[in-house]
Amino acid sequence: MFLLRKYISLIAVIALIVIVFNCKDIGTVVPPPGFRSGSANVTVVKAFTVPVSLSGGTTPYSITRQPSALIATAILNSSTLVITGVDTGQTSIVVSDSKSPIPDTVEIQIIVVTQPPTQSVSFAGQIQPIFNANCTGCHGTNGGLTLTAGVSYSQLYHVPASSSCTSLHRVFPNDANNSVLYLKVVGSTCGSRMPQGGSLSQTEINLIRDWINQGASNN
């Protein structure tokens, strides 16, 4: 009987501990995540807009300090901040949540540019396919210039031009305007426009220009 009473008392103590522990968990309050923006640095093209998401903290959100009106404007639509580029330059905006008594704030740096940042151009993935589709029919094994895969780069990079504009290089890195390859596809100087009997699309011409101006890497 004594052992039974001791066993029952032990069960009661364990049950009491479990109840207290569970009650403590029930009363735990998980704080909301901190107020934050989707990006701390935003690049906007002049006359275009970029949305920035806001989250966490205590809603509703508000604009505490507007950016310079000469550079950018901003409108807050619920949890989305819409930034519009006005003119080139750099400014910033401060947004806040409604946390009491002191709201949390986030500052976002804004850079307005005249055109989108140039994407890195791959010679193997983007330039060589242009040669394959438009140039290797003439510049395969003849024409004084071979533009087939595996050979074309060594025939272009820092190679002096031979038939026209001999004072220039076929490809002069970082300077498309002084590279015969680019001058030929735009048809401005250095003889007749290439490819013969046609022309590249503006997208293809821009890729060649950007590849050269990015350093003409064998990438």
One Martini backbone bead per residue (centre of mass of N, CA, C, O) as a GRO file, in nm:
protein
  219
    1MET     BB    1   0.059   0.063  -0.021
    2PHE     BB    2   0.293   0.258   0.003
    3LEU     BB    3   0.391   0.225  -0.293
    4LEU     BB    4   0.130   0.323  -0.427
    5ARG     BB    5   0.124   0.610  -0.306
    6LYS     BB    6   0.403   0.692  -0.423
    7TYR     BB    7   0.325   0.649  -0.722
    8ILE     BB    8   0.089   0.851  -0.732
    9SER     BB    9   0.252   1.103  -0.649
   10LEU     BB   10   0.446   1.099  -0.891
   11ILE     BB   11   0.230   1.133  -1.110
   12ALA     BB   12   0.123   1.408  -1.009
   13VAL     BB   13   0.383   1.570  -1.045
   14ILE     BB   14   0.419   1.523  -1.348
   15ALA     BB   15   0.146   1.644  -1.432
   16LEU     BB   16   0.202   1.930  -1.319
   17ILE     BB   17   0.447   1.994  -1.497
   18VAL     BB   18   0.303   1.964  -1.770
   19ILE     BB   19   0.088   2.185  -1.725
   20VAL     BB   20   0.279   2.425  -1.678
   21PHE     BB   21   0.436   2.404  -1.945
   22ASN     BB   22   0.188   2.433  -2.136
   23CYS     BB   23   0.092   2.708  -2.032
   24LYS     BB   24   0.346   2.861  -2.111
   25ASP     BB   25   0.323   2.810  -2.417
   26ILE     BB   26   0.044   2.943  -2.461
   27GLY     BB   27   0.162   3.237  -2.357
   28THR     BB   28   0.335   3.274  -2.597
   29VAL     BB   29   0.484   3.551  -2.777
   30VAL     BB   30   0.529   3.622  -3.117
   31PRO     BB   31   0.705   3.830  -3.278
   32PRO     BB   32   0.726   4.021  -3.529
   33PRO     BB   33   0.883   4.087  -3.791
   34GLY     BB   34   1.091   4.294  -3.912
   35PHE     BB   35   1.129   4.573  -4.074
   36ARG     BB   36   1.138   4.562  -4.444
   37SER     BB   37   1.303   4.546  -4.755
   38GLY     BB   38   1.372   4.406  -5.067
   39SER     BB   39   1.565   4.671  -5.099
   40ALA     BB   40   1.848   4.896  -5.042
   41ASN     BB   41   1.904   4.901  -5.365
   42VAL     BB   42   1.808   5.117  -5.644
   43THR     BB   43   1.766   5.086  -5.998
   44VAL     BB   44   1.668   5.345  -6.230
   45VAL     BB   45   1.515   5.428  -6.514
   46LYS     BB   46   1.447   5.680  -6.687
   47ALA     BB   47   1.088   5.686  -6.687
   48PHE     BB   48   1.081   5.452  -6.483
   49THR     BB   49   0.983   5.167  -6.285
   50VAL     BB   50   1.010   5.040  -5.934
   51PRO     BB   51   0.942   4.781  -5.724
   52VAL     BB   52   0.903   4.769  -5.357
   53SER     BB   53   0.901   4.560  -5.095
   54LEU     BB   54   0.715   4.531  -4.790
   55SER     BB   55   0.785   4.403  -4.449
   56GLY     BB   56   0.676   4.362  -4.157
   57GLY     BB   57   0.600   4.465  -3.871
   58THR     BB   58   0.374   4.752  -3.865
   59THR     BB   59   0.079   4.822  -3.976
   60PRO     BB   60   0.101   5.078  -4.152
   61TYR     BB   61   0.273   5.232  -4.397
   62SER     BB   62   0.529   5.497  -4.457
   63ILE     BB   63   0.649   5.807  -4.568
   64THR     BB   64   0.900   5.999  -4.423
   65ARG     BB   65   1.101   6.038  -4.686
   66GLN     BB   66   1.148   6.183  -4.969
   67PRO     BB   67   1.279   6.210  -5.251
   68SER     BB   68   1.420   6.377  -5.484
   69ALA     BB   69   1.230   6.535  -5.727
   70LEU     BB   70   1.470   6.555  -5.945
   71ILE     BB   71   1.510   6.221  -5.948
   72ALA     BB   72   1.252   6.111  -5.770
   73THR     BB   73   0.960   5.910  -5.714
   74ALA     BB   74   0.697   5.813  -5.464
   75ILE     BB   75   0.467   5.533  -5.406
   76LEU     BB   76   0.234   5.402  -5.170
   77ASN     BB   77   0.100   5.057  -5.193
   78SER     BB   78   0.085   4.950  -4.908
   79SER     BB   79   0.356   4.712  -4.967
   80THR     BB   80   0.426   4.906  -5.222
   81LEU     BB   81   0.700   5.061  -5.376
   82VAL     BB   82   0.697   5.325  -5.620
   83ILE     BB   83   0.964   5.400  -5.841
   84THR     BB   84   1.058   5.701  -6.023
   85GLY     BB   85   1.239   5.823  -6.279
   86VAL     BB   86   1.356   6.155  -6.363
   87ASP     BB   87   1.678   6.176  -6.305
   88THR     BB   88   1.992   6.172  -6.288
   89GLY     BB   89   2.109   6.006  -5.987
   90GLN     BB   90   2.113   6.046  -5.621
   91THR     BB   91   1.909   5.901  -5.361
   92SER     BB   92   1.650   5.887  -5.096
   93ILE     BB   93   1.440   5.678  -4.880
   94VAL     BB   94   1.193   5.683  -4.610
   95VAL     BB   95   1.047   5.416  -4.422
   96SER     BB   96   0.757   5.318  -4.217
   97ASP     BB   97   0.604   5.203  -3.952
   98SER     BB   98   0.358   5.149  -3.659
   99LYS     BB   99   0.527   5.139  -3.423
  100SER     BB  100   0.496   5.132  -3.063
  101PRO     BB  101   0.630   5.438  -3.007
  102ILE     BB  102   0.861   5.341  -3.221
  103PRO     BB  103   0.934   5.335  -3.530
  104ASP     BB  104   1.039   5.165  -3.799
  105THR     BB  105   1.316   5.205  -4.031
  106VAL     BB  106   1.391   5.256  -4.390
  107GLU     BB  107   1.662   5.290  -4.615
  108ILE     BB  108   1.667   5.384  -4.969
  109GLN     BB  109   1.866   5.359  -5.238
  110ILE     BB  110   1.885   5.581  -5.533
  111ILE     BB  111   1.939   5.511  -5.887
  112VAL     BB  112   1.957   5.708  -6.183
  113VAL     BB  113   1.940   5.609  -6.523
  114THR     BB  114   1.942   5.607  -6.881
  115GLN     BB  115   2.014   5.291  -6.877
  116PRO     BB  116   2.046   4.980  -6.869
  117PRO     BB  117   2.240   4.755  -6.758
  118THR     BB  118   2.481   4.574  -6.894
  119GLN     BB  119   2.503   4.267  -7.008
  120SER     BB  120   2.679   3.997  -7.017
  121VAL     BB  121   2.876   3.883  -7.287
  122SER     BB  122   2.900   3.590  -7.480
  123PHE     BB  123   3.092   3.453  -7.712
  124ALA     BB  124   2.992   3.153  -7.731
  125GLY     BB  125   2.670   3.215  -7.676
  126GLN     BB  126   2.636   3.500  -7.878
  127ILE     BB  127   2.855   3.551  -8.107
  128GLN     BB  128   2.909   3.286  -8.260
  129PRO     BB  129   2.613   3.243  -8.362
  130ILE     BB  130   2.627   3.483  -8.556
  131PHE     BB  131   2.846   3.368  -8.736
  132ASN     BB  132   2.708   3.098  -8.811
  133ALA     BB  133   2.447   3.244  -8.949
  134ASN     BB  134   2.620   3.495  -9.129
  135CYS     BB  135   2.958   3.429  -9.197
  136THR     BB  136   3.076   3.129  -9.271
  137GLY     BB  137   3.015   3.119  -9.577
  138CYS     BB  138   3.273   3.317  -9.623
  139HIS     BB  139   3.422   3.276  -9.320
  140GLY     BB  140   3.574   2.989  -9.323
  141THR     BB  141   3.830   2.931  -9.560
  142ASN     BB  142   3.789   3.231  -9.654
  143GLY     BB  143   3.859   3.588  -9.691
  144GLY     BB  144   4.094   3.623  -9.458
  145LEU     BB  145   3.858   3.508  -9.255
  146THR     BB  146   3.792   3.314  -8.963
  147LEU     BB  147   3.454   3.228  -8.802
  148THR     BB  148   3.489   2.971  -8.666
  149ALA     BB  149   3.482   2.761  -8.429
  150GLY     BB  150   3.794   2.799  -8.244
  151VAL     BB  151   3.909   3.058  -8.438
  152SER     BB  152   3.785   3.349  -8.431
  153TYR     BB  153   3.920   3.489  -8.189
  154SER     BB  154   4.220   3.483  -8.301
  155GLN     BB  155   4.119   3.663  -8.563
  156LEU     BB  156   4.039   3.933  -8.379
  157TYR     BB  157   4.211   3.981  -8.133
  158HIS     BB  158   4.433   4.222  -8.193
  159VAL     BB  159   4.395   4.230  -8.508
  160PRO     BB  160   4.493   4.354  -8.785
  161ALA     BB  161   4.379   4.496  -9.045
  162SER     BB  162   4.388   4.414  -9.411
  163SER     BB  163   4.162   4.558  -9.622
  164SER     BB  164   4.058   4.773  -9.399
  165CYS     BB  165   4.147   4.984  -9.181
  166THR     BB  166   4.471   4.932  -9.107
  167SER     BB  167   4.488   5.111  -8.833
  168LEU     BB  168   4.316   4.884  -8.724
  169HIS     BB  169   4.131   4.656  -8.544
  170ARG     BB  170   3.911   4.414  -8.545
  171VAL     BB  171   3.956   4.398  -8.218
  172PHE     BB  172   3.914   4.651  -7.970
  173PRO     BB  173   3.915   4.662  -7.656
  174ASN     BB  174   3.669   4.886  -7.531
  175ASP     BB  175   3.634   4.973  -7.869
  176ALA     BB  176   3.405   4.967  -8.109
  177ASN     BB  177   3.466   5.235  -8.282
  178ASN     BB  178   3.774   5.082  -8.330
  179SER     BB  179   3.629   4.827  -8.468
  180VAL     BB  180   3.588   4.657  -8.756
  181LEU     BB  181   3.360   4.466  -8.692
  182TYR     BB  182   3.156   4.690  -8.614
  183LEU     BB  183   3.183   4.876  -8.865
  184LYS     BB  184   3.077   4.656  -9.065
  185VAL     BB  185   2.786   4.596  -8.936
  186VAL     BB  186   2.699   4.913  -8.960
  187GLY     BB  187   2.825   5.064  -9.225
  188SER     BB  188   3.014   5.330  -9.191
  189THR     BB  189   3.296   5.193  -9.244
  190CYS     BB  190   3.525   4.994  -9.393
  191GLY     BB  191   3.346   4.957  -9.624
  192SER     BB  192   3.137   4.719  -9.662
  193ARG     BB  193   2.874   4.570  -9.550
  194MET     BB  194   2.808   4.331  -9.292
  195PRO     BB  195   2.679   4.113  -9.454
  196GLN     BB  196   2.645   4.016  -9.755
  197GLY     BB  197   2.329   4.114  -9.869
  198GLY     BB  198   2.298   4.236  -9.566
  199SER     BB  199   2.194   4.222  -9.212
  200LEU     BB  200   2.188   4.274  -8.897
  201SER     BB  201   2.045   4.297  -8.622
  202GLN     BB  202   2.025   4.513  -8.367
  203THR     BB  203   2.078   4.303  -8.148
  204GLU     BB  204   2.342   4.189  -8.270
  205ILE     BB  205   2.498   4.455  -8.279
  206ASN     BB  206   2.481   4.511  -7.972
  207LEU     BB  207   2.637   4.261  -7.883
  208ILE     BB  208   2.904   4.330  -8.019
  209ARG     BB  209   2.945   4.600  -7.884
  210ASP     BB  210   2.932   4.501  -7.585
  211TRP     BB  211   3.157   4.293  -7.597
  212ILE     BB  212   3.382   4.491  -7.664
  213ASN     BB  213   3.326   4.705  -7.426
  214GLN     BB  214   3.383   4.456  -7.208
  215GLY     BB  215   3.677   4.332  -7.351
  216ALA     BB  216   3.663   4.079  -7.533
  217SER     BB  217   3.604   3.800  -7.423
  218ASN     BB  218   3.674   3.441  -7.394
  219ASN     BB  219   3.349   3.332  -7.282
   0.00000   0.00000   0.00000
